[in-house]
Amino acid sequence: MERIGFIGLGLMGLPLCRRLQAAGFPLTVWNRSADKLEQARTEGMQTTTSLVELAASSDILMLCIADGAAVQSVATQLTPALRTGQLIIDLSSIDPDTTRRCAELVRQQGASWVDAPVSGGVKGAEQGTLVVMAGGSAADIQRASLPLQALSQRITRMGEVGSGQVTKICNQLIVAANAMLIAEAVALAENNGVDASLLAPALAGGFADSLPLQILAPRMAARQAEPVQWKVATLLKDLDNAGQLSKNSQSATPLAALASQLMRLHAARGPRHGRPQQRHPALSGAGASAC
């Protein structure tokens, strides 16, 4: 089994590392903050505080970090230490242009890049049921599939480098706009005397049913904000990426633009503001109150 160097131990990263560890991969992890590294160490994972050392000891480097700026920063730091034949698998959700720039940067050192953003949330990361949208050469994605199979139920090659990120933007556009609409439906039901906790079971199996509905509607009705499902800042980043991509490709995405405006309003008001009926309904109780 190839040696894995994993970068980023956030909400998704740490459970993914647990699955790689359980699958028997030789694993070394790096994280910017020391507390997450300490937690990984207590769980028996090998850790390092040096990206250069991580690159030197790994055949495959996997990234799961916050945004395009962070990915580009890590790629820039890694590049001098890369060698021919190494593979970088980026699980982060970022814009396609940054992905292509990073891929070209590491290619000059003889390494390869696969953008492999995932969908399925923290529970999917814990259970190994994520879906992976991959961009890169067929050979690189075939190589990446071995560690990715430990994390996911399905891996789909969407095209060349950057295609995975385009697909993830489409995914997040649907997720974020759907979350806003579910929040409005919950508020509408409550304001008209309907027990909103019954919405999800009542609509199950019908055309309005979806996984987000079954997860979010009960939590919104119960005003349950923990554990965090998505951070508002993360969904805003994804919607901003969708807006930029639609602008660059002259694609009309008016619903995504409206969802972004409403979510930005929610973020500006801060977590847990006002009485429940006075709150902006978007994501209040959806586990995304951390702005």
C-alpha positions, 0 to 999 in steps of 0.5 A: 500500500502506498504511503499517505500524507494527509493534510487537514484535520477539520470536520471532515479530515479527521474522520477520513484519516480514521478510515484510512488508518483502519484500512491499513494505509501507512499514514502520516498527518499534518495540520496547521493547529497543534491541538488537532495534531495532538488528538490524531497522535492520541489515536495512534496516528503518526504526525509531523509539523513539517510539510517538507517532511510529509512530502518526503515520506509520502507517495500520495498526499491528500488535502482536505482544507478550507478554501482555494487560498489555503490549498494554493498556500499548501501547494506552494510550500509542498512543491519544492519537496515534491518528486517525480511520481508523487500524486496529490489528491485534493479533497477540498472544495475550491474553484477550478482555476485555483485547482488548475494552477496548483496542478500545473505547479506540481506538474513542473516537479513531476508530480500529478494532481487529482481534484476529488471533492466529496459530498456526504458530510461528516456522517459520510466521512465517518461511515465511508459513504461519501461520493467523489467527483474526480478530475484528472487523467484516467491513470491518475484517478485509477491510482487514486481510487485505492485510498478513495475507496476506503472513504467513499461509496462511489468515485466518478471521473468527470474529466480532466483536472478541474472537472471535479471542482466544477461538479462539486460547485454544481452539487453545492449550488443545489445543496445551499439553495435547497437548504434555504428553501427547506428553511422557508418551508419549515417557517411557512408551516410553523407560521400557519399552525403546522407542526414542522417536525412532521414535514419530513416524514409526511413528504417522504417518498414524494417528489419533494423528498430528498436527503437534505429534507430528511436531515435538515427539516427536523433539525430546523423544526427543533432549533437543533444547531449542534452538531454542525452540519455545514458552516455558513461561511463554507456554503457562502464560499461555495455559492461565491465559487458558483457565481464566479464560475457562472460569470466566467462561462456566461451561465445564468444562475439567478436562484444561486445568486438569491440564495447567496444574498439571503445566506449572507444576510443570515451570516451578518445577523450572527448566530442565534439572534432574536426569537425563533419566529423573528429569525431569518429562517435560513439554516437556523437550527440546521447546524450552520449557525457558526458564521 
